[in-house]
Each structure stands twice: as structure tokens, then as C-alpha cells.
């Protein structure tokens, strides 16, 4: 039995993910996971015995959810912020996932040197959305790093993914629609062929604010547009699909 008083530090809390009993530690004043992390973990094409890496894992939310939703052999999260990586490791311990999930503190741009070339079946990532100079920089350094391309760029993500993915390995990402041209450009530049794309809308009468995209390393050209995903219905309630993703069927 874990001692929660020892597990938690100042200004931290434990949130129930309401899925298979999974929980996560988060900071009261830090960057907390959102819908995008939940959606990309569900969208990820993870198969039995896959080796998965979560680039820029943050709190470890994507790694934890993938462990709960799939039969992946191993899931590795890499996070450059030491305190975030340490907190994510405590969340892994809290969920008794140490045998399948490992969080590494390091610069994801050095992943090929840390893990080796062609080591993973799946790369999944929820990277910073804002490019350098885009939008107001959050005065909270940790939130700024999570939201802006300060320590890694979209191109860094693609360049690293091409090296650490096995041939025909799968790449999965959530991002913003306004970066779509950049996303496809960099995917093809680094031999990751876009295969599936899905736009996420807050509701039917609003514009898309997220995009889910899958690609295959050295895959053949063939992009399939999936049905749109709506978060809220006309009554302002979560749609059936969102409830299903959250395990609230």
C-alpha cells in the first residue's frame, strides 16, 4: 500500500482519471492535461506487444492512458523538465505500472542517442502548439515550455521520430489545425507519410480547434480523412463518442 503523504509534494493533488482505476499526480499551479492528451491516447494505433514512446510526456498522462487502454509491451515517456519527469514517475508508481511504463528525464531531441535508431513501433506526442513568436508567452515558465516551441519545435519532433521509429512504424500526434501545412510538410520531409487525419470540433457550429493525425514511416502515399469528432452536442453535453473515449458509456 502506497503512502500518499510521502507520494505527494507541496501543491500537488491526485486526480482520478475515471478509467480502470487509473490516477495521476498534478500540480495545482502547473500545466495540467486536457482533452487533447485523452484524444491522442485513444487515437494512437497501438497493438499487442508494441514498444511505444511518448515524446514530451509531461505529467505522463498519455503513457498512463495507453498502458490502460492497450496491450503494449513497453511505454517510454521522455520529458526534459526534471520535476515533471519525477512527478510522472510517481504517477507510474501510484498506478503500479513500473513493469510496463518508464519515464526518462532527458531532451527528446537526443532520443536517437539515448534509445538508439529504429527502436520503437509507435511514436505518440502532444507537442507544444505555438511556434516561436506565436501568441503571448505564459509568465509561468513550465506552462510556457508546454505550450510554446521553446525547447523543441515541430521539426524536431519529426526529425527524431524518423530516426527512432522502426521501418513502417506509426506516428501519432495531436496538434492545431492552423499548423496543418507545417505538419504535413515536415512529416514528408522526414519520410513519415500522413495516413489518417481527423478534425476535432467543440460542437457542430464551431470551427475545428484540434487535429489528430497518423503517419507511417516510409509508408505509401494515401491520406484518409476520417469523420469529424464533435466534443459537445446541441444540448451542450458531451457526445456519445467523447463519453465512450472517456469510458463513460
Rosetta blueprint (number, residue, H / E / L):
1 X L
2 X L
3 X L
4 X H
5 X H
6 X H
7 X H
8 X L
9 X L
10 X L
11 X L
12 X E
13 X E
14 X E
15 X E
16 X E
17 X L
18 X L
19 X L
20 X L
21 X L
22 X L
23 X E
24 X E
25 X E
26 X E
27 X E
28 X L
29 X L
30 X L
31 X L
32 X L
33 X L
34 X L
35 X H
36 X H
37 X H
38 X H
39 X H
40 X H
41 X H
42 X H
43 X H
44 X L
45 X L
46 X L
47 X L
48 X L
49 X L
50 X L
51 X E
52 X E
53 X E
54 X E
55 X E
56 X L
57 X L
58 X L
59 X L
60 X L
61 X H
62 X H
63 X H
64 X H
65 X H
66 X H
67 X H
68 X H
69 X H
70 X L
71 X L
72 X L
73 X L
74 X E
75 X E
76 X E
77 X E
78 X E
79 X E
80 X L
81 X L
82 X H
83 X H
84 X H
85 X H
86 X H
87 X H
88 X H
89 X H
90 X H
91 X H
92 X H
93 X H
94 X H
95 X L
96 X L
97 X L
98 X L
99 X L
100 X L
101 X E
102 X E
103 X E
104 X E
105 X E
106 X L
107 X L
108 X H
109 X H
110 X H
111 X H
112 X H
113 X H
114 X H
115 X H
116 X L
117 X L
118 X L
119 X L
120 X E
121 X E
122 X E
123 X E
124 X E
125 X E
126 X L
127 X L
128 X L
129 X L
130 X E
131 X L
132 X L
133 X L
134 X L
135 X L
136 X L
137 X L
138 X L
139 X L
140 X L
141 X H
142 X H
143 X H
144 X H
145 X H
146 X H
147 X H
148 X E
149 X L
150 X L
151 X L
152 X L
153 X L
154 X H
155 X H
156 X H
157 X H
158 X H
159 X H
160 X H
161 X H
162 X H
163 X H
164 X H
165 X E
166 X E
167 X E
168 X E
169 X E
170 X E
171 X E
172 X E
173 X E
174 X E
175 X E
176 X L
177 X H
178 X H
179 X H
180 X H
181 X H
182 X H
183 X H
184 X H
185 X H
186 X H
187 X H
188 X H
189 X H
190 X L
191 X L
192 X E
193 X E
194 X E
195 X E
196 X E
197 X E
198 X E
199 X E
200 X E
201 X E
202 X L
203 X L
204 X L
205 X L
206 X L
207 X L
208 X E
209 X E
210 X E
211 X E
212 X E
213 X E
214 X E
215 X E
216 X E
217 X E
218 X L
219 X L
220 X L
221 X L
222 X L
223 X L
224 X E
225 X E
226 X L
227 X L
228 X L
229 X E
230 X E
231 X L
232 X E
233 X L
234 X L
235 X L
236 X L
237 X L
238 X E
239 X L
240 X H
241 X H
242 X H
243 X H
244 X H
245 X H
246 X L
247 X L
248 X L
249 X L
